[in-house]
């Protein structure tokens, strides 16, 4: 073989090889360039999606914080509006949102606690610009948040007794032998008279609070526990809310009851009625007993009635005299729910006297805002649920055990609200 020919062939081979190698490098560089551009552009798309998520999170955080602070019926509307105001305009059109709420409550001897939670979720699809080249049109973005509002109300004692006279001296007079146990009750005495109250020796009051709006009381050889002066009274919860039964037609007029058993029915009782038999059993059918143009003189006996209401259309009264024992309870539903004794509003001032009652178990509301109510010798009252509203109150040798009417007003004091993000 010719050596020169062999050399020429070798040079030709290497020359062709180098030409082929340059083509591969160009292809490789082209592919790498596309990858690099896609990677950089994809990073921008991912950054855009991350920014959208932060914007979404901020908006839903603001939404649940605003929504959880309003009443339940307004939560979702307020949250949605807040979300819209806080999300960037470029994301608003495609963002969706949803909310759910829950509430729970608990109670201790001193507080009521209500906890409300509002959960919000939001999502959108962040549009891609470069990653579309590889078939990825958008990146789904979601955010969620939960806000909690904790409302803590401090309990105050619910008044069992309201004394309304705003100026009279000794609007509350407690004499020797008066013993009242009402550890779950407050007694509110509105008067600014001096003294606002008189508490004499041999008396004992056990209230959760004795709230005297006046600045001065007299304590004669006795100490009133839980006494608060210059104390703001709670408003009469029944004023302006009492129903007025029809009383123009008299169903019964002036009578004497002497039998050992007396059965009475509801209606309008006009004039004076005397209950003369000191050992009589007087039974009241359920309903409303309207007393007008006179009153009832009660000289002993045992009274029993469930679901009964006694209404005084004017300054008429029931004069409870010697030895009465009464077990009376108000209706538990309907127009006269909880009303045991009550009167027409705006009457002139007069007296209402309970004398020498053996024992009374009274359940309901005694609303006599124009009366000076006096409980005299041996007047006993035991009640699981009683509220009394009077003009003035005099207690002589009485023994009471009271609890507030369970369906009466709920009294709360200071309220604190704590709102926070929990998720």
Secondary structure, DSSP 8 states (H G I E B T S, - for coil): --HHHHHHHHHHHHHHHHHHHHHHHHHHHHHHHHHHHHHHHHHHHHHHHHHHHHHHHHHHHHHHHHHTTS-GGGHHHHHHHHHHHHS-HHHHTT-EEEEEEEEEEEE-SSEEEEEEEEEEEEEEEEE-SSGGGGT--EEEEEEEEEEEEEEEEEE--EEEEEE--SS-TTSEEE-TT-EEEEEEEEEEE----SSSEEE-TT-EEEEEEEEESSS-EEESS---TTEESS------TTTT-------SS-SEEEEEE-SSEEEE-SEEEEEEEEE--TT-EEEE-SEEEEEEEEEEEE-SEEEEEESEEEEESSS-EEEE-TTEEEEEE--SSSTTTTEEEEE-TT---EEEEE-S-SEEEEEEEEEEEEEEEEE-TT-EEE-SSEEEEEEEEEESS-EEE----TTS---EEEEEEEEEE--
